[in-house]
Each structure stands twice: as structure tokens, then as C-alpha cells.
Amino acid sequence: MNEIELGEVFAAAGVEGWLHAVDVDGGRECGYQPDEARPIASVFKVPLLVELCRQADAGLVDLAERVLVPAEGRTSGPTGLSAMRDEVTISLRDLAYLMIAVSDNASADVLVERVGLDAVNAMLAGFGLHGTRVTMNGATMLDSMAEDSGHGWPFQDLDELARMRALDPARTNSSTPRELTRLFAMIWRDEAASAGLCGWMREVFALQVWPHRLAAGFPYDDVDVSGKTGTLPTIRNEVGVVEYPDGGRYAVAVFTRSFSPAVNQPRADAVIGTAAHMAVDHLRR
């Protein structure tokens, strides 16, 4: 893979980029700054899901258990329970679905309370993913942004953004592209939890509703894309797996940081798919 060309593709989209891709079954890999720790935003929900499934395997939680989520005190957000106004009774399994498919912050934070961030980090360490840390739930991340800027959304002042803990990989949920492709590859190889729950996780990742990043690079009826996005001011990420009809499976992580603080940046979204396609095409050649 031509790293100079890839760097030019990122620059043309107005972003700095980090990427790693690996053949899930063959192990061949390629990358662009793949070992640099970056803020992962809502991608922190992926290791949370894995630990939830591992606790279910161990009999510590029942995914069918129904919990009452009051209307008051929910973590804010534009989707899922975060956007609803009434109390909800829902299973842990369906909270996990909402957390991944529509990146629901409220559902994620209910699961954080049940699973525990210490358990998530212990799991990551056990997998040898020492560059991945989850230190904030969704509410803490959002609250820190308001505290660091002195106001709520939107956050578009560059000086304020420079102060934000949520955007500093040393002070927020962070990982590297290489470590997250490793975690996804473990899910696809039934190594992250039991085969049954790894299969269910794959189904949930396939239900993610956002088509404008990773999936945009593979607009083919016979290619399946599953994944999880992450978004914060200037940060657009996605990690997932691309599956071809010949059986080829490729885990891909693309992180970006835009030079502009604008809220809507379609080029920054689209370059995730473009870069991922370049990487996967390189692995398939």
C-alpha cells in the first residue's frame, strides 16, 4: 500500500488519518500510523459489548434480564433511549443492540453500570490490548466537554477543543487502529467470547445504521460491512469487518481528526470508506 498516496487522500479530505487493516484469517496486514493512540469516542462501546458477552458466558449476567430505565438522569444523545422521553423497560440484550446499532449513549451507560469499567479494562489487558483503555462512560465524556469549554454543544472554538480531555488520548477512552482490528478479528474468529455470543455480536455490528463511513467504500450487493462508528468534535472513526463473497474477511480501523471544527464534514466521513477500500484492496491483491 502506498502510504504517500494514502496520506494525500486523507489530506485532500481535510483530515489527519490513522489506519490498520488485517486479513482476519490469513493475518496479512497493512497500516498507516497504526500504533498511535487516538481518542476512540463511541468505539469504546465495542469492548463494553465484548465484556458484557463474556460475563454472560460466565453466568454473571443474563442478557434476557429486563431493567427499568427511568426518563430522568439518562445520558444525553440524539438516538435511542437518549432521545426518548418516557421510562423504558428493556432487556440487557436490547440495550446492547441500541448501543451498537444507533450508538445510544443512554443504553451504553446503563450497561457500564452493570458490567463495570474495571472489568472492561481487565478483559482488554487479558487479551494483551495494553494500548486500549476505557476510563469514561458517555456521561462523563460529555460532562467533561462542557466543563472544559464552559458551555454545551456545539463545540467549534479551536482553543476550547485543544483543552478538552475527551479529545486527548492520554485523558480519555483511547486505542490504536491495530489493537481495535485485533479485537474485531477475535470476535469474527469466535475468540473474544463463546462462539454463540461472538455470532450474536457479529449480527449486531451488521445492524449498524450508518452507511456514510466504512460502508461507503464498499457499495456492492455481495460485500457485507459490519462495524461501529465514533464521533466527537473533529473526530470521526469507524472500526469494522468487510466480508467478500469468496470468504475473505478483513478487519479495518480508520481514525480521523479534521483540521476544521465544522459539525458537518461529508468529506471527512467519506474518506474513511475510501481509505478502508484502499487498504482492503491492497490485502486482496
Salt bridges, closest charged atoms under 4 A:
GLU16 OE1 - ARG257 NH2 3.15
ASP25 OD1 - ARG249 NH2 2.71
GLU29 OE1 - HIS20 NE2 2.66
GLU29 OE1 - ARG178 NH1 2.88
ASP35 OD1 - ARG178 NE 2.59
GLU65 OE1 - ARG114 NH1 2.70
GLU147 OE1 - ARG165 NH2 2.80
ASP148 OD1 - ARG165 NH2 2.89
GLU160 OE1 - HIS151 NE2 2.69
ASP168 OD2 - ARG171 NE 2.90
ASP190 OD1 - ARG202 NH1 2.74
GLU191 OE2 - ARG189 NE 3.04
ASP246 OD2 - ARG284 NH2 2.83
ASP269 OD1 - ARG213 NE 2.81
ASP269 OD1 - ARG236 NE 3.23
ASP281 OD2 - ARG285 NH1 2.61
